[in-house]
């Protein structure tokens, strides 16, 4: 006699085929957040983590022979809240029978929604049902703490980036500021998706695209996400210069349950993942606060 929740073999095959490609790599292209930001793995179900991070302020002794005094490998303890991202997709039995190919598309779309949610909460954080700190979190001039470090800095742009010299000058200026704060990279530029077609433009009197020119002259990749600045326009968008070695995804395994409910005559797919934005902050002595390796460029235009 069938139980309330049974796994249909045809549904199982559909799920397995999709998950083999969608979940193993997150289908992350090289110019996305998931394709560039390191992932630190945490156990499934973690709601709160006390995370040890290294204190980087250690001296190196220079002498003719070994003479270094003993220094304890001190660590800082960072308290981090995780957010649980979940989604349930329902597919009625009659719909699955009538158009199984379209059902597969719905399952792929649901996976894309989950991936978008991971990016969105990484950038924006959450303060409604659960508190999770995002890419920016604190506004400028607010004292940063070990758990909620302040951005290294932000500045308004006044010159259009369609002139490549302006673009390079702005990026280099923010890079210099991060290096002065002891964030040494490697660096990347986080930009809203609207910027992608702009930097595909070929520089006048050359065959070189702007994006290739940035990588070859400044040596940093550009990472795109629609959630970097959701209200971005060609005349007004924000970007971030980040130290990739100092920010991370904290994530559990992505759990997927697929089943058929006899009671509801429907198929279900459940997605669930725990995640957090993680940063390795540094102590800024002048301001007497913790800062993270992120600098924002405001009001950019093309």
C-alpha positions in Angstrom: 0.0 0.0 0.0 1.5 3.4 -0.9 2.5 5.8 1.8 1.6 9.4 2.0 4.9 10.5 0.4 6.2 8.2 -2.4 9.1 8.8 -4.9 7.9 8.4 -8.4 10.7 6.8 -10.6 10.1 9.1 -13.6 10.2 12.2 -11.4 13.3 10.8 -9.7 15.0 10.5 -13.1 14.1 14.0 -14.1 15.4 15.4 -10.8 18.6 13.4 -11.0 19.4 14.6 -14.5 18.9 18.3 -13.6 20.7 18.2 -10.3 23.8 16.5 -11.9 24.6 19.7 -13.7 22.8 22.4 -11.7 24.0 21.5 -8.2 27.5 20.1 -8.7 28.9 23.4 -10.0 26.0 25.8 -9.3 26.4 26.4 -13.1 28.5 29.4 -12.1 30.1 31.3 -15.0 33.6 32.8 -14.4 32.3 36.4 -14.1 29.7 35.8 -11.4 30.0 35.9 -7.6 29.7 32.2 -7.2 32.4 31.7 -9.8 34.9 34.0 -8.0 34.2 34.3 -4.3 35.7 31.5 -2.1 33.3 29.2 -0.3 33.9 28.3 3.3 31.9 25.2 4.1 29.8 24.9 7.3 27.6 22.2 8.6 24.0 22.0 7.5 21.6 23.6 10.0 24.1 26.1 11.4 22.2 29.2 12.6 25.0 30.8 14.4 28.8 30.4 14.3 31.7 31.7 16.4 34.4 31.8 13.8 38.1 32.2 14.6 40.1 34.4 12.3 43.8 35.2 12.4 45.1 38.4 13.8 47.4 39.6 11.0 49.4 42.0 13.1 52.6 40.0 13.6 56.2 41.2 13.4 59.0 39.8 11.3 62.4 40.1 12.7 65.3 41.2 10.5 68.9 40.4 11.7 72.1 38.6 10.7 70.8 35.4 12.5 67.6 34.1 13.9 66.6 36.4 16.7 62.8 36.5 16.5 61.0 36.8 19.9 58.2 34.4 20.6 54.8 35.6 19.5 51.6 33.8 20.2 49.4 33.0 17.2 46.5 35.0 18.5 43.1 34.7 17.0 40.0 36.9 16.9 36.6 35.4 17.5 33.8 36.6 15.2 30.1 35.9 15.9 28.2 35.3 12.6 24.4 34.7 12.1 23.5 32.4 9.2 20.3 32.8 7.1 18.4 29.8 5.8 17.3 30.1 2.2 14.5 27.7 1.3 12.1 27.2 -1.6 9.3 24.6 -2.2 8.1 23.9 -5.7 4.8 22.2 -6.2 3.9 20.4 -9.5 0.4 18.9 -9.8 0.3 15.4 -11.1 -1.9 16.3 -14.1 0.6 19.0 -15.2 3.6 16.7 -14.9 1.8 14.0 -17.0 0.7 16.6 -19.6 4.1 18.3 -20.1 7.1 16.7 -18.4 9.6 18.7 -20.4 8.1 22.0 -19.2 8.2 20.6 -15.6 11.9 20.2 -16.0 12.2 23.8 -17.0 10.3 24.8 -13.9 12.7 22.8 -11.8 15.7 24.5 -13.5 14.1 27.9 -12.9 13.6 27.2 -9.3 17.3 26.4 -9.0 18.1 29.7 -10.7 16.0 31.5 -8.1 17.9 29.8 -5.3 21.2 30.8 -6.8 19.9 34.4 -7.2 18.9 34.4 -3.6 22.4 33.3 -2.5 23.9 36.3 -4.4 21.2 38.8 -3.2 21.6 38.0 0.5 25.4 37.9 0.1 25.3 41.5 -1.1 22.3 42.9 0.8 22.1 40.8 3.9 18.8 40.5 5.8 17.2 42.3 8.7 13.6 41.1 8.6 13.2 37.6 9.9 16.8 37.0 10.7 19.9 39.3 10.9 22.6 38.6 8.4 25.2 41.2 7.5 25.8 41.8 3.8 28.5 43.2 1.6 28.0 46.8 2.8 26.0 46.5 6.0 27.2 49.7 7.8 26.9 53.1 6.1 30.1 55.2 5.8 31.4 56.9 9.0 29.6 54.3 11.3 32.1 52.6 13.7 32.8 49.1 12.5 33.1 46.2 14.9 34.7 42.8 14.6 31.3 41.2 13.7 30.1 44.1 11.6 33.2 45.8 10.1 32.9 49.1 8.2 33.8 49.4 4.5 37.3 50.7 3.8 35.8 53.7 2.1 33.5 55.2 -0.5 33.7 58.1 -2.9 31.5 59.7 -5.5 32.6 59.6 -9.2 32.3 62.8 -11.2 33.8 61.8 -14.6 32.2 59.4 -17.0 33.7 56.0 -17.4 33.2 55.9 -21.2 36.5 57.7 -21.1 38.7 54.7 -20.2 41.3 56.9 -18.5 38.7 58.0 -16.0 37.6 54.4 -15.3 41.2 53.3 -14.7 42.0 56.4 -12.5 39.0 55.7 -10.3 39.8 52.0 -9.8 43.5 52.7 -9.1 42.6 55.4 -6.6 40.4 53.0 -4.6 43.0 50.2 -5.0 45.6 52.5 -3.4 43.2 53.2 -0.5 42.7 49.5 0.1 46.4 48.8 0.0 47.0 51.7 2.4 44.6 49.9 4.8 46.7 46.7 4.4 44.4 44.9 2.0 46.7 43.6 -0.6 44.4 41.7 -2.9 43.9 40.0 -5.3 41.2 42.5 -6.2 38.1 42.4 -8.3 35.5 45.0 -9.4 31.9 44.1 -8.5 29.5 45.8 -11.0 25.8 45.7 -11.7 24.8 43.6 -14.7 23.9 46.7 -16.7 27.6 47.5 -16.9 28.4 44.3 -18.9 27.3 45.6 -22.3 29.0 48.9 -21.6 32.4 47.5 -21.1 32.0 45.2 -24.1 32.4 48.4 -26.1 35.6 48.5 -28.3 38.0 51.4 -27.5 38.1 53.9 -30.3 40.8 53.3 -33.0 41.6 49.9 -31.6 40.3 46.4 -31.7 40.4 46.0 -27.9 37.3 45.8 -25.7 37.1 47.8 -22.5 36.8 44.7 -20.4 40.0 43.2 -21.9 41.7 46.5 -21.5 40.9 46.7 -17.8 42.2 43.2 -17.2 45.4 43.8 -19.1 46.2 47.3 -17.8 44.9 47.1 -14.2 45.0 43.3 -13.8 41.7 42.7 -12.1 38.6 40.8 -13.1 35.1 42.2 -13.3 32.3 40.3 -11.5 28.7 41.0 -12.5 25.5 40.7 -10.5 22.1 42.3 -10.9 22.0 42.7 -7.1 25.1 44.9 -6.8 22.9 48.0 -7.5 19.4 47.0 -8.3 18.3 50.5 -9.3 21.3 51.0 -11.6 21.0 53.1 -14.8 23.6 54.0 -17.4 23.9 57.4 -15.9 24.0 56.3 -12.3 25.4 53.1 -10.9 27.5 51.9 -8.0 30.4 49.5 -8.0 32.7 47.9 -5.4 36.4 47.2 -5.4 37.0 44.1 -3.2 39.9 42.2 -1.8 39.0 38.6 -2.8 41.2 37.1 -0.1 39.2 38.8 2.6 35.6 38.1 1.8 33.9 34.6 1.5 30.6 32.8 1.2 29.9 30.8 4.3 27.6 28.0 3.1 26.3 24.6 4.0 25.5 21.9 1.5 22.5 22.6 -0.6 19.8 20.1 0.5 17.2 19.0 -2.1 14.2 16.8 -1.3 12.0 15.5 -4.1 8.8 13.5 -3.5 5.3 12.8 -4.5 2.3 13.3 -2.2 -0.6 10.9 -2.6 -2.7 13.1 -0.4 -2.2 16.2 -2.5 -1.7 14.4 -5.9 1.3 16.5 -6.6 5.1 16.4 -6.9 7.3 18.6 -4.7 10.9 19.8 -4.7 12.3 21.4 -1.6 15.6 23.4 -1.6 17.4 24.5 1.5 20.8 26.1 2.2 22.3 28.0 5.2 24.6 30.8 4.2 26.3 34.0 5.5 28.5 36.8 4.2 32.0 36.4 5.8 34.8 39.0 5.9 38.2 39.0 7.5 38.4 42.5 9.0 41.5 44.5 9.9 41.9 47.0 12.7 42.3 50.6 11.6 44.2 52.4 14.2 43.5 56.0 13.2 39.7 55.5 13.2 39.9 52.9 16.0 37.5 50.5 14.2 37.5 47.3 12.2 37.2 47.6 8.5 36.7 45.1 5.6 38.5 45.0 2.3 35.6 46.7 0.3 35.6 50.2 -1.2 32.5 51.5 -2.9 32.5 53.8 -6.0 29.3 55.9 -6.0 27.5 57.5 -8.9 29.4 56.0 -11.7 28.2 56.8 -15.2 28.9 55.8 -18.8 
